[in-house]
Amino acid sequence: MNKEELKIYEVVFECDGSATGKMRSELDVRMVKPLKESFVLATDEGKFHGGDGTAPPPLALFIAGLVGCVMTQTRAFARRMNVQIKDLKVSARVEWEARQYGIEPYETAPKSFQVDVDIDSESAIGDVKKLVEVAKKACFIEATLSQSNEIRHRLRNGGGDWVDL
Amino acid sequence: MNKEELKIYEVVFECDGSATGKMRSELDVRMVKPLKESFVLATDEGKFHGGDGTAPPPLALFIAGLVGCVMTQTRAFARRMNVQIKDLKVSARVEWEARQYGIEPYETAPKSFQVDVDIDSESAIGDVKKLVEVAKKACFIEATLSQSNEIRHRLRNGGGDWVDL
């Protein structure tokens, strides 16, 4: 039995997207917990996907969020674990595959995720490794990708009632 | 046996992040396949997390990418499936939890994902439902979140050799 006190922190984000332009989405993002803050973002698609290229595509925001999250946690825990960091670069590569039989709608699946952490530190290599292991487990996006998540969907049409899908 | 021809499309994104400021990350994002394009993004954290608030936090980009991806696919397949859309709004709410025993580093896990699709369409409701079901399966980010993904990590320190973690 763990006699240490368990603390639970909740983190909640919400996003409202509106369709404007051919493929552009205006995205109002709110951090709801632990603090209330709001952010304005947008996505679009390039011409080959029917858009006007006025903003990055959704997958650009997705991979940028992943890399940014690893970088935040690595720096946050470096302070707490007393690991010195002179410089930090993180690179990621994500491969997806879309499969289409004949003219059926395609279905997609991720194929591979690679995250490279490039640190310049004079701390012992064992401490640097431990830092990255801790940052992985603390990274909200890595934790999310590492498990199978159920996404609940609701639909409404023309301002009627919401129905579960 | 499926006699239809199977086509496979690859989609690959890469991102290089550099640490600048206390928590700011400059993020060069590249679409590598199907086309080559590049995008400049950044993340930061608010003061409570040790940052300067110069850019949205990583989780804001993450949820914006999710909503943008559902919105792209809904519009892309509306055309192909001949479902008319007068207006489209998509909202999402994602809840995470970080657990910490005593002074141990915290570990995080997602708690719930909700995606609400608000359509204004005069097409039959059955066709609208089918459209959203197809868009879910075609959405790269939803497909990624719905399965458990292995993320490979490498680390190097001071420009030495890469080691697998």
HADDOCK unambig.tbl for C-alpha pairs under 7 A between the chains (distance, minus, plus):
assign (segid A and resid 4 and name CA) (segid B and resid 101 and name CA) 5.62 0.50 0.50
assign (segid A and resid 4 and name CA) (segid B and resid 102 and name CA) 4.89 0.50 0.50
assign (segid A and resid 5 and name CA) (segid B and resid 101 and name CA) 5.59 0.50 0.50
assign (segid A and resid 5 and name CA) (segid B and resid 102 and name CA) 5.08 0.50 0.50
assign (segid A and resid 6 and name CA) (segid B and resid 99 and name CA) 6.91 0.50 0.50
assign (segid A and resid 6 and name CA) (segid B and resid 100 and name CA) 5.66 0.50 0.50
assign (segid A and resid 6 and name CA) (segid B and resid 101 and name CA) 4.48 0.50 0.50
assign (segid A and resid 6 and name CA) (segid B and resid 102 and name CA) 6.26 0.50 0.50
assign (segid A and resid 7 and name CA) (segid B and resid 99 and name CA) 5.88 0.50 0.50
assign (segid A and resid 7 and name CA) (segid B and resid 100 and name CA) 5.16 0.50 0.50
assign (segid A and resid 7 and name CA) (segid B and resid 101 and name CA) 6.33 0.50 0.50
assign (segid A and resid 8 and name CA) (segid B and resid 97 and name CA) 6.61 0.50 0.50
assign (segid A and resid 8 and name CA) (segid B and resid 98 and name CA) 5.68 0.50 0.50
assign (segid A and resid 8 and name CA) (segid B and resid 99 and name CA) 4.70 0.50 0.50
assign (segid A and resid 8 and name CA) (segid B and resid 100 and name CA) 6.41 0.50 0.50
assign (segid A and resid 9 and name CA) (segid B and resid 97 and name CA) 5.66 0.50 0.50
assign (segid A and resid 9 and name CA) (segid B and resid 98 and name CA) 5.01 0.50 0.50
assign (segid A and resid 9 and name CA) (segid B and resid 99 and name CA) 6.50 0.50 0.50
assign (segid A and resid 10 and name CA) (segid B and resid 96 and name CA) 5.91 0.50 0.50
assign (segid A and resid 10 and name CA) (segid B and resid 97 and name CA) 4.70 0.50 0.50
assign (segid A and resid 10 and name CA) (segid B and resid 98 and name CA) 6.44 0.50 0.50
assign (segid A and resid 11 and name CA) (segid B and resid 95 and name CA) 5.89 0.50 0.50
assign (segid A and resid 11 and name CA) (segid B and resid 96 and name CA) 5.05 0.50 0.50
assign (segid A and resid 11 and name CA) (segid B and resid 97 and name CA) 6.11 0.50 0.50
assign (segid A and resid 12 and name CA) (segid B and resid 94 and name CA) 5.76 0.50 0.50
assign (segid A and resid 12 and name CA) (segid B and resid 95 and name CA) 4.48 0.50 0.50
assign (segid A and resid 12 and name CA) (segid B and resid 96 and name CA) 6.20 0.50 0.50
assign (segid A and resid 13 and name CA) (segid B and resid 93 and name CA) 5.81 0.50 0.50
assign (segid A and resid 13 and name CA) (segid B and resid 94 and name CA) 5.49 0.50 0.50
assign (segid A and resid 13 and name CA) (segid B and resid 95 and name CA) 6.69 0.50 0.50
assign (segid A and resid 14 and name CA) (segid B and resid 92 and name CA) 5.55 0.50 0.50
assign (segid A and resid 14 and name CA) (segid B and resid 93 and name CA) 4.34 0.50 0.50
assign (segid A and resid 14 and name CA) (segid B and resid 94 and name CA) 6.47 0.50 0.50
assign (segid A and resid 15 and name CA) (segid B and resid 63 and name CA) 6.57 0.50 0.50
assign (segid A and resid 15 and name CA) (segid B and resid 64 and name CA) 6.48 0.50 0.50
assign (segid A and resid 15 and name CA) (segid B and resid 91 and name CA) 5.43 0.50 0.50
assign (segid A and resid 15 and name CA) (segid B and resid 92 and name CA) 5.26 0.50 0.50
assign (segid A and resid 15 and name CA) (segid B and resid 93 and name CA) 6.59 0.50 0.50
assign (segid A and resid 16 and name CA) (segid B and resid 90 and name CA) 5.99 0.50 0.50
assign (segid A and resid 16 and name CA) (segid B and resid 91 and name CA) 4.33 0.50 0.50
assign (segid A and resid 16 and name CA) (segid B and resid 92 and name CA) 6.69 0.50 0.50
assign (segid A and resid 17 and name CA) (segid B and resid 67 and name CA) 6.55 0.50 0.50
assign (segid A and resid 17 and name CA) (segid B and resid 89 and name CA) 5.45 0.50 0.50
assign (segid A and resid 17 and name CA) (segid B and resid 90 and name CA) 5.07 0.50 0.50
assign (segid A and resid 17 and name CA) (segid B and resid 91 and name CA) 5.95 0.50 0.50
assign (segid A and resid 18 and name CA) (segid B and resid 88 and name CA) 6.30 0.50 0.50
assign (segid A and resid 18 and name CA) (segid B and resid 89 and name CA) 4.65 0.50 0.50
assign (segid A and resid 18 and name CA) (segid B and resid 90 and name CA) 6.74 0.50 0.50
assign (segid A and resid 19 and name CA) (segid B and resid 87 and name CA) 6.93 0.50 0.50
assign (segid A and resid 19 and name CA) (segid B and resid 88 and name CA) 5.55 0.50 0.50
assign (segid A and resid 19 and name CA) (segid B and resid 89 and name CA) 6.28 0.50 0.50
assign (segid A and resid 23 and name CA) (segid B and resid 72 and name CA) 5.98 0.50 0.50
assign (segid A and resid 25 and name CA) (segid B and resid 68 and name CA) 6.05 0.50 0.50
assign (segid A and resid 27 and name CA) (segid B and resid 64 and name CA) 6.31 0.50 0.50
assign (segid A and resid 29 and name CA) (segid B and resid 60 and name CA) 6.20 0.50 0.50
assign (segid A and resid 29 and name CA) (segid B and resid 64 and name CA) 6.89 0.50 0.50
assign (segid A and resid 39 and name CA) (segid B and resid 56 and name CA) 6.27 0.50 0.50
assign (segid A and resid 43 and name CA) (segid B and resid 68 and name CA) 5.89 0.50 0.50
assign (segid A and resid 56 and name CA) (segid B and resid 39 and name CA) 6.25 0.50 0.50
assign (segid A and resid 58 and name CA) (segid B and resid 65 and name CA) 4.23 0.50 0.50
assign (segid A and resid 58 and name CA) (segid B and resid 66 and name CA) 6.90 0.50 0.50
assign (segid A and resid 58 and name CA) (segid B and resid 68 and name CA) 5.34 0.50 0.50
assign (segid A and resid 58 and name CA) (segid B and resid 69 and name CA) 5.28 0.50 0.50
assign (segid A and resid 59 and name CA) (segid B and resid 65 and name CA) 6.15 0.50 0.50
assign (segid A and resid 60 and name CA) (segid B and resid 29 and name CA) 6.19 0.50 0.50
assign (segid A and resid 61 and name CA) (segid B and resid 61 and name CA) 5.14 0.50 0.50
assign (segid A and resid 61 and name CA) (segid B and resid 62 and name CA) 6.29 0.50 0.50
assign (segid A and resid 61 and name CA) (segid B and resid 65 and name CA) 5.15 0.50 0.50
assign (segid A and resid 62 and name CA) (segid B and resid 61 and name CA) 6.28 0.50 0.50
assign (segid A and resid 62 and name CA) (segid B and resid 62 and name CA) 4.95 0.50 0.50
assign (segid A and resid 62 and name CA) (segid B and resid 65 and name CA) 5.11 0.50 0.50
assign (segid A and resid 63 and name CA) (segid B and resid 15 and name CA) 6.58 0.50 0.50
assign (segid A and resid 64 and name CA) (segid B and resid 15 and name CA) 6.48 0.50 0.50
assign (segid A and resid 64 and name CA) (segid B and resid 27 and name CA) 6.29 0.50 0.50
assign (segid A and resid 64 and name CA) (segid B and resid 29 and name CA) 6.89 0.50 0.50
assign (segid A and resid 65 and name CA) (segid B and resid 58 and name CA) 4.22 0.50 0.50
assign (segid A and resid 65 and name CA) (segid B and resid 59 and name CA) 6.15 0.50 0.50
assign (segid A and resid 65 and name CA) (segid B and resid 61 and name CA) 5.16 0.50 0.50
assign (segid A and resid 65 and name CA) (segid B and resid 62 and name CA) 5.12 0.50 0.50
assign (segid A and resid 66 and name CA) (segid B and resid 58 and name CA) 6.89 0.50 0.50
assign (segid A and resid 67 and name CA) (segid B and resid 17 and name CA) 6.53 0.50 0.50
assign (segid A and resid 68 and name CA) (segid B and resid 25 and name CA) 6.04 0.50 0.50
assign (segid A and resid 68 and name CA) (segid B and resid 43 and name CA) 5.89 0.50 0.50
assign (segid A and resid 68 and name CA) (segid B and resid 58 and name CA) 5.35 0.50 0.50
assign (segid A and resid 69 and name CA) (segid B and resid 58 and name CA) 5.29 0.50 0.50
assign (segid A and resid 72 and name CA) (segid B and resid 23 and name CA) 5.97 0.50 0.50
assign (segid A and resid 87 and name CA) (segid B and resid 19 and name CA) 6.93 0.50 0.50
assign (segid A and resid 88 and name CA) (segid B and resid 18 and name CA) 6.31 0.50 0.50
assign (segid A and resid 88 and name CA) (segid B and resid 19 and name CA) 5.56 0.50 0.50
assign (segid A and resid 89 and name CA) (segid B and resid 17 and name CA) 5.44 0.50 0.50
assign (segid A and resid 89 and name CA) (segid B and resid 18 and name CA) 4.66 0.50 0.50
assign (segid A and resid 89 and name CA) (segid B and resid 19 and name CA) 6.27 0.50 0.50
assign (segid A and resid 90 and name CA) (segid B and resid 16 and name CA) 6.01 0.50 0.50
assign (segid A and resid 90 and name CA) (segid B and resid 17 and name CA) 5.06 0.50 0.50
assign (segid A and resid 90 and name CA) (segid B and resid 18 and name CA) 6.76 0.50 0.50
assign (segid A and resid 91 and name CA) (segid B and resid 15 and name CA) 5.44 0.50 0.50
assign (segid A and resid 91 and name CA) (segid B and resid 16 and name CA) 4.35 0.50 0.50
assign (segid A and resid 91 and name CA) (segid B and resid 17 and name CA) 5.95 0.50 0.50
assign (segid A and resid 92 and name CA) (segid B and resid 14 and name CA) 5.56 0.50 0.50
assign (segid A and resid 92 and name CA) (segid B and resid 15 and name CA) 5.26 0.50 0.50
assign (segid A and resid 92 and name CA) (segid B and resid 16 and name CA) 6.70 0.50 0.50
assign (segid A and resid 93 and name CA) (segid B and resid 13 and name CA) 5.81 0.50 0.50
assign (segid A and resid 93 and name CA) (segid B and resid 14 and name CA) 4.35 0.50 0.50
assign (segid A and resid 93 and name CA) (segid B and resid 15 and name CA) 6.59 0.50 0.50
assign (segid A and resid 94 and name CA) (segid B and resid 12 and name CA) 5.76 0.50 0.50
assign (segid A and resid 94 and name CA) (segid B and resid 13 and name CA) 5.48 0.50 0.50
assign (segid A and resid 94 and name CA) (segid B and resid 14 and name CA) 6.48 0.50 0.50
assign (segid A and resid 95 and name CA) (segid B and resid 11 and name CA) 5.89 0.50 0.50
assign (segid A and resid 95 and name CA) (segid B and resid 12 and name CA) 4.47 0.50 0.50
assign (segid A and resid 95 and name CA) (segid B and resid 13 and name CA) 6.67 0.50 0.50
assign (segid A and resid 96 and name CA) (segid B and resid 10 and name CA) 5.91 0.50 0.50
assign (segid A and resid 96 and name CA) (segid B and resid 11 and name CA) 5.05 0.50 0.50
assign (segid A and resid 96 and name CA) (segid B and resid 12 and name CA) 6.18 0.50 0.50
assign (segid A and resid 97 and name CA) (segid B and resid 8 and name CA) 6.60 0.50 0.50
assign (segid A and resid 97 and name CA) (segid B and resid 9 and name CA) 5.66 0.50 0.50
assign (segid A and resid 97 and name CA) (segid B and resid 10 and name CA) 4.69 0.50 0.50
assign (segid A and resid 97 and name CA) (segid B and resid 11 and name CA) 6.10 0.50 0.50
assign (segid A and resid 98 and name CA) (segid B and resid 8 and name CA) 5.67 0.50 0.50
assign (segid A and resid 98 and name CA) (segid B and resid 9 and name CA) 5.03 0.50 0.50
assign (segid A and resid 98 and name CA) (segid B and resid 10 and name CA) 6.43 0.50 0.50
assign (segid A and resid 99 and name CA) (segid B and resid 6 and name CA) 6.90 0.50 0.50
assign (segid A and resid 99 and name CA) (segid B and resid 7 and name CA) 5.88 0.50 0.50
assign (segid A and resid 99 and name CA) (segid B and resid 8 and name CA) 4.72 0.50 0.50
assign (segid A and resid 99 and name CA) (segid B and resid 9 and name CA) 6.52 0.50 0.50
assign (segid A and resid 100 and name CA) (segid B and resid 6 and name CA) 5.65 0.50 0.50
assign (segid A and resid 100 and name CA) (segid B and resid 7 and name CA) 5.15 0.50 0.50
assign (segid A and resid 100 and name CA) (segid B and resid 8 and name CA) 6.41 0.50 0.50
assign (segid A and resid 101 and name CA) (segid B and resid 4 and name CA) 5.55 0.50 0.50
assign (segid A and resid 101 and name CA) (segid B and resid 5 and name CA) 5.56 0.50 0.50
assign (segid A and resid 101 and name CA) (segid B and resid 6 and name CA) 4.49 0.50 0.50
assign (segid A and resid 101 and name CA) (segid B and resid 7 and name CA) 6.34 0.50 0.50
assign (segid A and resid 102 and name CA) (segid B and resid 4 and name CA) 4.88 0.50 0.50
assign (segid A and resid 102 and name CA) (segid B and resid 5 and name CA) 5.08 0.50 0.50
assign (segid A and resid 102 and name CA) (segid B and resid 6 and name CA) 6.28 0.50 0.50
assign (segid A and resid 105 and name CA) (segid B and resid 134 and name CA) 6.83 0.50 0.50
assign (segid A and resid 106 and name CA) (segid B and resid 138 and name CA) 5.94 0.50 0.50
assign (segid A and resid 107 and name CA) (segid B and resid 137 and name CA) 5.27 0.50 0.50
assign (segid A and resid 107 and name CA) (segid B and resid 138 and name CA) 4.67 0.50 0.50
assign (segid A and resid 108 and name CA) (segid B and resid 137 and name CA) 6.52 0.50 0.50
assign (segid A and resid 108 and name CA) (segid B and resid 138 and name CA) 5.34 0.50 0.50
assign (segid A and resid 108 and name CA) (segid B and resid 139 and name CA) 6.82 0.50 0.50
assign (segid A and resid 108 and name CA) (segid B and resid 140 and name CA) 5.72 0.50 0.50
assign (segid A and resid 108 and name CA) (segid B and resid 143 and name CA) 6.26 0.50 0.50
assign (segid A and resid 109 and name CA) (segid B and resid 140 and name CA) 6.60 0.50 0.50
assign (segid A and resid 109 and name CA) (segid B and resid 143 and name CA) 5.58 0.50 0.50
assign (segid A and resid 109 and name CA) (segid B and resid 144 and name CA) 6.25 0.50 0.50
assign (segid A and resid 110 and name CA) (segid B and resid 144 and name CA) 5.67 0.50 0.50
assign (segid A and resid 113 and name CA) (segid B and resid 150 and name CA) 6.85 0.50 0.50
assign (segid A and resid 113 and name CA) (segid B and resid 151 and name CA) 4.87 0.50 0.50
assign (segid A and resid 113 and name CA) (segid B and resid 152 and name CA) 6.17 0.50 0.50
assign (segid A and resid 114 and name CA) (segid B and resid 151 and name CA) 5.79 0.50 0.50
assign (segid A and resid 114 and name CA) (segid B and resid 152 and name CA) 4.84 0.50 0.50
assign (segid A and resid 114 and name CA) (segid B and resid 153 and name CA) 5.99 0.50 0.50
assign (segid A and resid 115 and name CA) (segid B and resid 152 and name CA) 6.16 0.50 0.50
assign (segid A and resid 115 and name CA) (segid B and resid 153 and name CA) 4.89 0.50 0.50
assign (segid A and resid 115 and name CA) (segid B and resid 154 and name CA) 6.55 0.50 0.50
assign (segid A and resid 116 and name CA) (segid B and resid 153 and name CA) 5.64 0.50 0.50
assign (segid A and resid 116 and name CA) (segid B and resid 154 and name CA) 4.75 0.50 0.50
assign (segid A and resid 116 and name CA) (segid B and resid 155 and name CA) 5.91 0.50 0.50
assign (segid A and resid 117 and name CA) (segid B and resid 154 and name CA) 6.17 0.50 0.50
assign (segid A and resid 117 and name CA) (segid B and resid 155 and name CA) 4.85 0.50 0.50
assign (segid A and resid 117 and name CA) (segid B and resid 156 and name CA) 6.57 0.50 0.50
assign (segid A and resid 118 and name CA) (segid B and resid 155 and name CA) 5.93 0.50 0.50
assign (segid A and resid 118 and name CA) (segid B and resid 156 and name CA) 5.15 0.50 0.50
assign (segid A and resid 118 and name CA) (segid B and resid 157 and name CA) 6.11 0.50 0.50
assign (segid A and resid 119 and name CA) (segid B and resid 156 and name CA) 6.21 0.50 0.50
assign (segid A and resid 119 and name CA) (segid B and resid 157 and name CA) 4.81 0.50 0.50
assign (segid A and resid 119 and name CA) (segid B and resid 158 and name CA) 6.26 0.50 0.50
assign (segid A and resid 120 and name CA) (segid B and resid 157 and name CA) 5.24 0.50 0.50
assign (segid A and resid 120 and name CA) (segid B and resid 158 and name CA) 4.43 0.50 0.50
assign (segid A and resid 121 and name CA) (segid B and resid 157 and name CA) 6.42 0.50 0.50
assign (segid A and resid 121 and name CA) (segid B and resid 158 and name CA) 6.46 0.50 0.50
assign (segid A and resid 134 and name CA) (segid B and resid 105 and name CA) 6.87 0.50 0.50
assign (segid A and resid 137 and name CA) (segid B and resid 107 and name CA) 5.30 0.50 0.50
assign (segid A and resid 137 and name CA) (segid B and resid 108 and name CA) 6.54 0.50 0.50
assign (segid A and resid 138 and name CA) (segid B and resid 106 and name CA) 5.97 0.50 0.50
assign (segid A and resid 138 and name CA) (segid B and resid 107 and name CA) 4.70 0.50 0.50
assign (segid A and resid 138 and name CA) (segid B and resid 108 and name CA) 5.35 0.50 0.50
assign (segid A and resid 139 and name CA) (segid B and resid 108 and name CA) 6.84 0.50 0.50
assign (segid A and resid 140 and name CA) (segid B and resid 108 and name CA) 5.74 0.50 0.50
assign (segid A and resid 140 and name CA) (segid B and resid 109 and name CA) 6.63 0.50 0.50
assign (segid A and resid 143 and name CA) (segid B and resid 108 and name CA) 6.26 0.50 0.50
assign (segid A and resid 143 and name CA) (segid B and resid 109 and name CA) 5.59 0.50 0.50
assign (segid A and resid 144 and name CA) (segid B and resid 109 and name CA) 6.27 0.50 0.50
assign (segid A and resid 144 and name CA) (segid B and resid 110 and name CA) 5.68 0.50 0.50
assign (segid A and resid 145 and name CA) (segid B and resid 145 and name CA) 5.79 0.50 0.50
assign (segid A and resid 145 and name CA) (segid B and resid 148 and name CA) 6.30 0.50 0.50
assign (segid A and resid 145 and name CA) (segid B and resid 149 and name CA) 5.63 0.50 0.50
assign (segid A and resid 146 and name CA) (segid B and resid 148 and name CA) 5.00 0.50 0.50
assign (segid A and resid 146 and name CA) (segid B and resid 149 and name CA) 4.86 0.50 0.50
assign (segid A and resid 146 and name CA) (segid B and resid 150 and name CA) 6.18 0.50 0.50
assign (segid A and resid 147 and name CA) (segid B and resid 147 and name CA) 6.58 0.50 0.50
assign (segid A and resid 147 and name CA) (segid B and resid 148 and name CA) 4.23 0.50 0.50
assign (segid A and resid 147 and name CA) (segid B and resid 149 and name CA) 6.69 0.50 0.50
assign (segid A and resid 148 and name CA) (segid B and resid 145 and name CA) 6.29 0.50 0.50
assign (segid A and resid 148 and name CA) (segid B and resid 146 and name CA) 4.99 0.50 0.50
assign (segid A and resid 148 and name CA) (segid B and resid 147 and name CA) 4.23 0.50 0.50
assign (segid A and resid 148 and name CA) (segid B and resid 148 and name CA) 4.36 0.50 0.50
assign (segid A and resid 149 and name CA) (segid B and resid 145 and name CA) 5.64 0.50 0.50
assign (segid A and resid 149 and name CA) (segid B and resid 146 and name CA) 4.86 0.50 0.50
assign (segid A and resid 149 and name CA) (segid B and resid 147 and name CA) 6.70 0.50 0.50
assign (segid A and resid 150 and name CA) (segid B and resid 113 and name CA) 6.87 0.50 0.50
assign (segid A and resid 150 and name CA) (segid B and resid 146 and name CA) 6.18 0.50 0.50
assign (segid A and resid 151 and name CA) (segid B and resid 113 and name CA) 4.88 0.50 0.50
assign (segid A and resid 151 and name CA) (segid B and resid 114 and name CA) 5.77 0.50 0.50
assign (segid A and resid 152 and name CA) (segid B and resid 113 and name CA) 6.19 0.50 0.50
assign (segid A and resid 152 and name CA) (segid B and resid 114 and name CA) 4.85 0.50 0.50
assign (segid A and resid 152 and name CA) (segid B and resid 115 and name CA) 6.17 0.50 0.50
assign (segid A and resid 153 and name CA) (segid B and resid 114 and name CA) 5.98 0.50 0.50
assign (segid A and resid 153 and name CA) (segid B and resid 115 and name CA) 4.89 0.50 0.50
assign (segid A and resid 153 and name CA) (segid B and resid 116 and name CA) 5.63 0.50 0.50
assign (segid A and resid 154 and name CA) (segid B and resid 115 and name CA) 6.54 0.50 0.50
assign (segid A and resid 154 and name CA) (segid B and resid 116 and name CA) 4.75 0.50 0.50
assign (segid A and resid 154 and name CA) (segid B and resid 117 and name CA) 6.17 0.50 0.50
assign (segid A and resid 155 and name CA) (segid B and resid 116 and name CA) 5.90 0.50 0.50
assign (segid A and resid 155 and name CA) (segid B and resid 117 and name CA) 4.84 0.50 0.50
assign (segid A and resid 155 and name CA) (segid B and resid 118 and name CA) 5.93 0.50 0.50
assign (segid A and resid 156 and name CA) (segid B and resid 117 and name CA) 6.57 0.50 0.50
assign (segid A and resid 156 and name CA) (segid B and resid 118 and name CA) 5.13 0.50 0.50
assign (segid A and resid 156 and name CA) (segid B and resid 119 and name CA) 6.21 0.50 0.50
assign (segid A and resid 157 and name CA) (segid B and resid 118 and name CA) 6.12 0.50 0.50
assign (segid A and resid 157 and name CA) (segid B and resid 119 and name CA) 4.83 0.50 0.50
assign (segid A and resid 157 and name CA) (segid B and resid 120 and name CA) 5.23 0.50 0.50
assign (segid A and resid 157 and name CA) (segid B and resid 121 and name CA) 6.41 0.50 0.50
assign (segid A and resid 158 and name CA) (segid B and resid 119 and name CA) 6.27 0.50 0.50
assign (segid A and resid 158 and name CA) (segid B and resid 120 and name CA) 4.40 0.50 0.50
assign (segid A and resid 158 and name CA) (segid B and resid 121 and name CA) 6.46 0.50 0.50
